[in-house]
Amino acid sequence: KYKRTVYERNSDRMPRSTSSNFFRNAMDQISLDQQLLQKTFNPINGRSDVGKTSYLAKSADVQTSQFQRDISSMLKFMGISHSQEVTLNNGYSADIFIRPETDFSHFIYGNNTDENLNIDYSVHSNSLGTVIEVDGPFHFETYMLRLLGPTSMKHRHIRQSGYNLVVIPYWAWNKRETFEQKTEKIVSMLSKSCKMRI
């Protein structure tokens, strides 16, 4: 009798937001990995010329964490339009998705500091959109800050599929911080994601 791998057994207990129903086990990730490496990947919506709005509606049965809702609330207060739990063209579920036509350039260009000299906003605007992954403790090895393999692979696949990626780990976010501190942190993370690719 076939015995499921440790990853397959554990995946039943992992948060639903880790990936969409498209990825049912590790083999799905490995298959996508090979397609992306060999440049044979076809988006799940059947289009080869994926446009800026080609993503699927969010799944209604996905539950979001308080951590993710806190990030979403901050983006809303900042006036940055976004959606939660959007299925991307590669089958993954994005925790938070910002469309490429959504403009947040005034935030990242607002401070004329040396850190912002190498910012290229087209990293967002010319991509398929910016994905914000809100990674809680389940995405990391116990007592360590090292990403688990499936989560690390997901991040890589999102970038390879044409999206800009922002990762917010649980230890970098303090819900007790002030509104100004949280805003500054989000702006910093968005800015770093738009650094010029050298």
matplotlib code that plots the C-alpha trace (Angstrom):
import matplotlib.pyplot as plt

x = [0.0, 1.3, 2.4, 2.2, 5.4, 5.9, 5.2, 2.0, 0.8, 1.7, 0.2, -3.3, -2.6, -0.9, -2.8, -5.0, -3.3, 0.1, -1.1, -4.3, -6.1, -4.1, -1.1, -2.1, 1.3, 5.0, 4.9, 2.9, 5.6, 8.4, 6.5, 6.1, 9.7, 10.8, 8.4, 9.8, 13.4, 12.8, 10.6, 7.7, 5.3, 1.8, -0.5, -3.4, -5.8, -4.6, -3.0, 0.7, 0.7, -0.3, -1.6, -1.5, -5.0, -4.9, -5.4, -8.3, -10.9, -10.0, -11.2, -14.1, -13.2, -9.7, -9.2, -6.7, -4.6, -4.8, -1.3, -2.4, -5.5, -3.4, -1.1, -4.2, -5.7, -2.6, -2.5, -6.1, -5.4, -2.5, -4.8, -3.1, -5.7, -5.2, -7.0, -6.4, -6.1, -5.9, -5.0, -2.1, -1.4, 0.8, -1.8, -0.4, -2.6, -1.2, -1.8, -2.1, -2.0, -1.4, -2.3, 0.5, -1.7, -2.1, 0.3, 2.2, 5.3, 4.6, 5.4, 8.7, 9.9, 8.7, 11.9, 14.9, 17.4, 20.4, 18.6, 16.0, 18.5, 18.5, 14.7, 13.1, 9.3, 8.9, 9.8, 6.2, 4.5, 6.0, 5.4, 2.2, 1.6, 3.2, 2.5, 2.9, 3.5, 2.7, 4.7, 3.8, 5.6, 4.3, 6.5, 9.7, 11.7, 10.9, 13.0, 14.8, 14.3, 15.0, 12.2, 10.7, 11.5, 7.9, 7.6, 11.1, 10.2, 6.8, 8.7, 11.0, 8.2, 6.2, 9.2, 9.9, 6.3, 6.6, 5.5, 7.2, 7.5, 7.4, 7.9, 6.9, 8.0, 6.2, 9.2, 9.4, 5.9, 4.9, 1.1, 1.8, 3.8, 2.3, 0.5, 3.5, 6.0, 3.9, 3.5, 7.3, 7.9, 5.6, 7.0, 10.5, 9.6, 7.8, 10.9, 13.3, 11.2, 11.6, 15.3, 17.1, 18.1, 21.8]
y = [0.0, 3.4, 5.6, 9.3, 11.3, 13.4, 16.5, 15.1, 14.1, 17.5, 19.4, 18.5, 20.5, 23.4, 26.7, 26.8, 30.1, 28.3, 27.4, 27.1, 23.8, 23.5, 22.2, 19.0, 17.6, 18.2, 16.6, 19.5, 21.9, 19.8, 19.6, 23.4, 23.8, 21.8, 23.7, 27.0, 25.9, 24.5, 27.5, 25.2, 26.6, 27.4, 29.5, 27.6, 30.0, 28.6, 31.8, 31.9, 35.7, 36.4, 40.0, 42.3, 41.3, 37.6, 36.2, 34.2, 35.2, 34.4, 31.2, 31.8, 29.0, 30.3, 31.6, 34.4, 35.0, 38.0, 38.8, 38.9, 41.0, 43.5, 43.9, 44.3, 46.9, 48.9, 48.9, 50.0, 52.9, 53.8, 53.9, 51.0, 49.0, 45.2, 41.8, 38.9, 35.2, 35.6, 32.6, 33.4, 32.2, 29.4, 28.0, 29.5, 31.5, 34.9, 36.2, 39.8, 40.9, 44.4, 45.0, 46.4, 49.4, 50.3, 53.2, 53.3, 55.1, 58.2, 56.2, 54.8, 57.9, 60.2, 60.1, 61.3, 59.2, 57.3, 54.1, 55.1, 56.0, 52.5, 52.1, 51.2, 51.4, 49.5, 46.4, 46.6, 48.3, 46.1, 42.9, 40.9, 42.5, 42.6, 39.6, 40.1, 36.8, 37.0, 34.1, 33.0, 30.4, 27.4, 28.5, 28.1, 25.4, 25.1, 27.5, 28.7, 31.5, 29.3, 28.9, 25.4, 24.0, 24.3, 27.9, 28.8, 27.1, 29.0, 32.3, 31.4, 30.2, 33.5, 35.5, 33.2, 33.5, 37.3, 38.7, 41.1, 39.6, 41.1, 38.7, 39.7, 37.2, 37.0, 38.2, 41.4, 42.5, 43.8, 44.4, 46.7, 49.2, 52.5, 53.3, 55.4, 52.6, 50.0, 52.4, 53.0, 49.2, 48.5, 51.4, 50.0, 46.5, 47.7, 49.9, 47.0, 44.9, 47.6, 47.8, 47.9, 44.4, 44.5]
z = [0.0, -1.0, 2.0, 1.7, 2.2, 5.3, 3.3, 1.9, 5.4, 6.9, 4.0, 5.3, 8.5, 6.8, 6.5, 3.3, 2.2, 1.7, -1.9, -3.8, -4.4, -7.6, -5.6, -3.9, -3.1, -3.6, -7.1, -8.4, -7.2, -8.8, -12.1, -12.2, -11.2, -14.2, -16.6, -15.4, -15.7, -19.2, -20.2, -21.1, -18.5, -19.7, -17.4, -16.0, -17.7, -21.1, -22.3, -23.3, -23.4, -19.9, -19.5, -16.5, -15.4, -16.0, -12.6, -11.2, -8.6, -5.0, -3.4, -1.1, 1.4, 2.2, 5.7, 6.4, 9.5, 11.8, 10.6, 7.0, 7.8, 9.7, 6.6, 4.4, 6.7, 6.6, 2.8, 2.8, 5.1, 2.9, -0.1, -1.9, -3.7, -3.4, -3.2, -0.9, -1.7, -5.5, -7.6, -9.8, -13.3, -12.0, -9.6, -6.4, -4.1, -3.3, 0.2, -1.1, -4.7, -6.0, -9.7, -11.9, -12.7, -9.0, -8.3, -5.1, -6.6, -4.5, -1.4, -2.5, -4.2, -1.4, 0.6, -1.3, 0.6, -0.8, -0.2, -2.9, -5.6, -7.1, -7.1, -10.4, -10.1, -13.4, -11.5, -10.3, -13.2, -15.9, -14.0, -13.7, -10.4, -6.9, -4.6, -0.9, 1.0, 4.7, 6.1, 9.6, 11.8, 9.7, 6.8, 8.8, 10.5, 14.2, 16.4, 13.3, 10.8, 7.8, 5.2, 4.6, 1.1, -0.3, 0.8, -0.6, -3.9, -4.0, -3.7, -6.5, -8.7, -8.2, -9.4, -12.3, -13.4, -13.9, -10.6, -8.3, -4.8, -1.3, 1.7, 5.2, 7.8, 11.1, 13.2, 11.1, 12.1, 15.5, 15.7, 18.7, 16.6, 15.8, 12.5, 11.4, 12.2, 10.3, 7.3, 7.2, 7.3, 4.4, 2.4, 3.0, 1.9, -1.2, -2.0, -1.6, -4.0, -6.6, -6.5, -9.9, -11.1, -11.9]

ax = plt.figure().add_subplot(projection="3d")
ax.plot(x, y, z, "-o")
ax.set_aspect("equal")
plt.show()
